[in-house]
């Protein structure tokens, strides 16, 4: 189902789950790859949407390039993928770094984004609890997988983790004023024990004109794998009705003028 494509001169590993429906693009987390989470999301979308996914440069089956781990690079790559492969505006489902990239794409190219499911995003590097410094301790099974999947040399796994860990200390850096320019519906999801600070998640939700918020109980930053059925249900409900929410007792929202 996955194969290499030439994305503006670089070999990128891409997936498609064809269906006669609107496009959905899956954006995996940092230091991860599409195959690490696609099965946890697909049940919510594969029967109604034409689903795409790809391993970002330096991740999974896609080889590295200079500067590829910076968020601006990854955002531009996502825009290129939408323009050249998807070829139509899409619903973006992003996890962790992938969610940050989805937000940045919507800010930079709103014409390419119909909606966003933002799972465990941190729009600013200050929004997460302190992460431990990388000590070189990598599970053997992870090293074995990397040796099989990545076209880069096995020793580069350590280099990539150090590089990404350093970037996470200073990126992403999305201004709240830029978040406020996002006009498409956005579902913000996080775990109740997420590494992303709760107040940061709420700030993200409240800056979005068409935001919705879901905190999944009993989960961490790994909520997609810990409670997949709940996450799938939230996604399916959101994509099933993107209209402005009309509630019985609106407080922050106002019912739309008809």
Buried (B, 14 or more C-beta within 10 A) or exposed (E): EBEBBEBEEBBBBBBBBEBEBBBBBBBBBBBBBBBBBBEBBBBBBBEBBBBBBBBBBBBBBBBBEEEBBBBBBBBBBBBBBBBEBBEEBBBBBBBBBBBBBBBBBBBBBBEBBBBBBBBBBBBBBEBBEEEEEBEEEEEEEEBEBBEEBBEBEEEBBBEBBEBBBEBBEEBBEBEEEBBEEBEBBBBBBBBEBBBBBBEBBBBBBBBBEBBBBBBBEEBBBBBBEBBBEBBBBBBBEBBEEBEEBEEEEEEEBEEEEE
